[in-house]
Amino acid sequence: MVGKEGIGSRMFDLLNIGIMLLLCVVMLYPFLNVIAVSLSNSEHILRGDVTIFPRGFNIGGYSYIFKDPFLYSGYVHSIIYAAGSTLFMLTFTSLMAYPLTIADFVAKKFFAIFLVITMFFSGGMIPTYLLIRSLHLLDTYWVMIIPGCISAFNVLLFRSFYQSIPADLRESAVIDGANDIQILSRIYLPLSKPLLATFALFGIVGSWNGWFEALIYLNDENKYPLQLILRKYLFTVSFGNGAGTQAMQAMLAQLKMDPRNIQMAIVVIAMFPIMLIYPFLQKYFVKGVMIGAVKG
Amino acid sequence: MAGLRTFFGKSWNQRYLFLMVLPGFLIVLVFSYFPMYGIQIAFKKYSAVRGIWGSEWVGLKYFIMFYKDPTALRVLKNTLLLGIYSLLWGFPAPIILALLFNEIKNSVFKKVVQTISYLPHFISTVIIIGIVRTFTEREGLFNKIVSLFGADPIVFLSEPSWFRTLFISTNIWQGIGFGTILYLAALSGVDPTLYDVANIDGASRWRKVLNINWPHIKSTTIILLIFSVSGILGTDFQKVLLLYSPDTYEVADVLGTFLYREGIIGARFEYTTAIGLFQSVVAFILLVGANLISRKVSETSLW
């Protein structure tokens, strides 16, 4: 790419930079706007002139939301569900993938086919719901942790990662008298740390952002994850009209608050953990997509 | 007999391996295979007391009901149209962006833009739609833009004609950056000497994209296209569920949301299981079909 570049080529570079800057604005603006609105007062929110800086600084939304016990309960439950499902996913996936790498395992082919079938066929939403109901798992913590924790795709990915570990390592461990559980925990897992980290992050983010399972399997609001509390504030609670909300409106007016203060405050609170680890997160996610692509 | 004995002997020697597979096996058996067994209620009059097996067979009753139900047909049509439009607009977007990323010369700038473009991918659907709601309000950003053109404010969320645009454009916004990763990986495999040779030949940048970059991402594109085509009925109904309202059902109601409303809320288990089965059969046919066509046309296929 040295030397003479046509004027057209240079024009394109400029245009491309312009497109990229526009892209950054489009990607970032909504988030900055959410933060700004959460910190502005009702006058400016109603006029709709808040952009990326708060106007008429107001933290009423946050002080309102921090008084709601459901916020804390939602946070705690989201952490329980994310930690639980990720822990079980990593444990059972790494256990299940290991025997599938061993050439003379008698049931290797059976289990591989058993898994692959689930990649093409599934029972669907309603039969799964009926099953969960008949197992009396509705409204339990387990329903948020166990049913989704094994995916055939993950097991096969783990298997192909293990296969890149030299077989000599296992053979010499066998000669030294180690059993397979020891080989997995002392040789394979330490060598799979990057894989485990990547899938831990996949699992945590997926669980943190998920809400539909909770919607259909949990009726007890005391067990709701944060996303459902968020949904309640954003979609079902109406601050603006209805008979019971007059006191609420008076309170909001007195504090120069708009319902959107509260709504955007809880959005900020829900995004906070993801944003905090984002630089780290995105690096591992990119890595994870690559691992998936090599295999898939 | 001797063969059987060695089989069991070997199995006993490998008992640790069986033990390791066991938890995963049980979870998949219960939560993936039992629901498949449950599909038979699509052909039965389901009674919770008598169980799935004990319920009475009714043949194709629910499939005929589906065929005659105008709401269900509208739902099918909506699903298909939303899927096709999403594919048409959403599929090329990350390819174009990846090619543009690839033309950025400053590697720091490139890295920064990429990192920013991935951000929306990590945000939950509930938050995304929450933001869409505030942007589409009367005094929201979108109506500010509308008023720049001197038009009257639009009630976007109750306007059926805006539903697909909102749904697809937010999908693109959320997925375009992250969707470039696989294409960029393919582009990083381009041998730089190819560009040098092209420069000597005096090739324009557009020529280089067409003759060097495109052939490198072609097989990735085709594989992703096969997945997208087979997923055409698999709308992200969780997002629809947050975005739609009875005002927009006429275009927004899709199979997933219909199954949720009629099945889970309305407890019409047999009927919705039948529709779900229909949906998975069609998805499977589409996958096999797309793969077959791709193998014929481009010699790229999944299996």
Boltz contact constraints between the chains, C-beta under 6 A:
constraints:
  - contact:
      token1: [A, 9]
      token2: [B, 205]
      max_distance: 6.0
  - contact:
      token1: [A, 16]
      token2: [B, 100]
      max_distance: 6.0
  - contact:
      token1: [A, 16]
      token2: [B, 103]
      max_distance: 6.0
  - contact:
      token1: [A, 20]
      token2: [B, 113]
      max_distance: 6.0
  - contact:
      token1: [A, 24]
      token2: [B, 116]
      max_distance: 6.0
  - contact:
      token1: [A, 27]
      token2: [B, 116]
      max_distance: 6.0
  - contact:
      token1: [A, 27]
      token2: [B, 117]
      max_distance: 6.0
  - contact:
      token1: [A, 27]
      token2: [B, 119]
      max_distance: 6.0
  - contact:
      token1: [A, 30]
      token2: [B, 131]
      max_distance: 6.0
  - contact:
      token1: [A, 48]
      token2: [B, 139]
      max_distance: 6.0
  - contact:
      token1: [A, 92]
      token2: [B, 23]
      max_distance: 6.0
  - contact:
      token1: [A, 92]
      token2: [B, 24]
      max_distance: 6.0
  - contact:
      token1: [A, 95]
      token2: [B, 20]
      max_distance: 6.0
  - contact:
      token1: [A, 96]
      token2: [B, 21]
      max_distance: 6.0
  - contact:
      token1: [A, 96]
      token2: [B, 24]
      max_distance: 6.0
  - contact:
      token1: [A, 98]
      token2: [B, 20]
      max_distance: 6.0
  - contact:
      token1: [A, 99]
      token2: [B, 17]
      max_distance: 6.0
  - contact:
      token1: [A, 99]
      token2: [B, 20]
      max_distance: 6.0
  - contact:
      token1: [A, 99]
      token2: [B, 21]
      max_distance: 6.0
  - contact:
      token1: [A, 105]
      token2: [B, 14]
      max_distance: 6.0
  - contact:
      token1: [A, 105]
      token2: [B, 17]
      max_distance: 6.0
  - contact:
      token1: [A, 106]
      token2: [B, 10]
      max_distance: 6.0
  - contact:
      token1: [A, 106]
      token2: [B, 11]
      max_distance: 6.0
  - contact:
      token1: [A, 111]
      token2: [B, 21]
      max_distance: 6.0
  - contact:
      token1: [A, 118]
      token2: [B, 32]
      max_distance: 6.0
  - contact:
      token1: [A, 123]
      token2: [B, 35]
      max_distance: 6.0
  - contact:
      token1: [A, 123]
      token2: [B, 36]
      max_distance: 6.0
  - contact:
      token1: [A, 123]
      token2: [B, 38]
      max_distance: 6.0
  - contact:
      token1: [A, 123]
      token2: [B, 39]
      max_distance: 6.0
  - contact:
      token1: [A, 124]
      token2: [B, 276]
      max_distance: 6.0
  - contact:
      token1: [A, 125]
      token2: [B, 259]
      max_distance: 6.0
  - contact:
      token1: [A, 126]
      token2: [B, 263]
      max_distance: 6.0
  - contact:
      token1: [A, 126]
      token2: [B, 269]
      max_distance: 6.0
  - contact:
      token1: [A, 126]
      token2: [B, 272]
      max_distance: 6.0
  - contact:
      token1: [A, 126]
      token2: [B, 273]
      max_distance: 6.0
  - contact:
      token1: [A, 126]
      token2: [B, 276]
      max_distance: 6.0
  - contact:
      token1: [A, 127]
      token2: [B, 35]
      max_distance: 6.0
  - contact:
      token1: [A, 127]
      token2: [B, 38]
      max_distance: 6.0
  - contact:
      token1: [A, 127]
      token2: [B, 39]
      max_distance: 6.0
  - contact:
      token1: [A, 127]
      token2: [B, 273]
      max_distance: 6.0
  - contact:
      token1: [A, 128]
      token2: [B, 35]
      max_distance: 6.0
  - contact:
      token1: [A, 129]
      token2: [B, 264]
      max_distance: 6.0
  - contact:
      token1: [A, 130]
      token2: [B, 38]
      max_distance: 6.0
  - contact:
      token1: [A, 131]
      token2: [B, 34]
      max_distance: 6.0
  - contact:
      token1: [A, 131]
      token2: [B, 35]
      max_distance: 6.0
  - contact:
      token1: [A, 147]
      token2: [B, 31]
      max_distance: 6.0
  - contact:
      token1: [A, 150]
      token2: [B, 24]
      max_distance: 6.0
  - contact:
      token1: [A, 150]
      token2: [B, 27]
      max_distance: 6.0
  - contact:
      token1: [A, 150]
      token2: [B, 28]
      max_distance: 6.0
  - contact:
      token1: [A, 179]
      token2: [B, 16]
      max_distance: 6.0
  - contact:
      token1: [A, 180]
      token2: [B, 16]
      max_distance: 6.0
  - contact:
      token1: [A, 180]
      token2: [B, 17]
      max_distance: 6.0
  - contact:
      token1: [A, 181]
      token2: [B, 16]
      max_distance: 6.0
  - contact:
      token1: [A, 209]
      token2: [B, 124]
      max_distance: 6.0
  - contact:
      token1: [A, 211]
      token2: [B, 126]
      max_distance: 6.0
  - contact:
      token1: [A, 212]
      token2: [B, 238]
      max_distance: 6.0
  - contact:
      token1: [A, 216]
      token2: [B, 264]
      max_distance: 6.0
  - contact:
      token1: [A, 227]
      token2: [B, 124]
      max_distance: 6.0
  - contact:
      token1: [A, 227]
      token2: [B, 126]
      max_distance: 6.0
  - contact:
      token1: [A, 230]
      token2: [B, 126]
      max_distance: 6.0
  - contact:
      token1: [A, 231]
      token2: [B, 126]
      max_distance: 6.0
  - contact:
      token1: [A, 234]
      token2: [B, 130]
      max_distance: 6.0
  - contact:
      token1: [A, 267]
      token2: [B, 127]
      max_distance: 6.0
  - contact:
      token1: [A, 267]
      token2: [B, 130]
      max_distance: 6.0
  - contact:
      token1: [A, 274]
      token2: [B, 122]
      max_distance: 6.0
  - contact:
      token1: [A, 282]
      token2: [B, 115]
      max_distance: 6.0
  - contact:
      token1: [A, 282]
      token2: [B, 118]
      max_distance: 6.0
  - contact:
      token1: [A, 286]
      token2: [B, 181]
      max_distance: 6.0
  - contact:
      token1: [A, 289]
      token2: [B, 181]
      max_distance: 6.0
  - contact:
      token1: [A, 293]
      token2: [B, 182]
      max_distance: 6.0
